[in-house]
Amino acid sequence: MDANARIAQWKEEERRAQAERYERIVAAMEALAPERDRWVEEFFERIQTRGWSFHAGMRRRIPRDQIPERPNRPWRVVW
């Protein structure tokens, strides 16, 4: 087997391995979606009641009308 064939074989093995890892990550992220929705709702509740610290312990509450609505699409996870 010449060098080009070995390189092509290695590239194909790497592509397959990366695709498998990607599919596992996607499945894990999709399984987390209901829990992530709950986390977001809890966060929105917290910033409306307790507020968030924006400077040296000073807190600001976010009114309900400033809370964004959830888009009607799957979560996009950026990492």
Buried (B, 14 or more C-beta within 10 A) or exposed (E): EEEEEEEEEEEEEEEEEEEEEEEEEEEEBEEEEEEEEEEBEEEBEEBBEEEEEEEEEEEEEBEEEEBEEEEEEEEEEEE
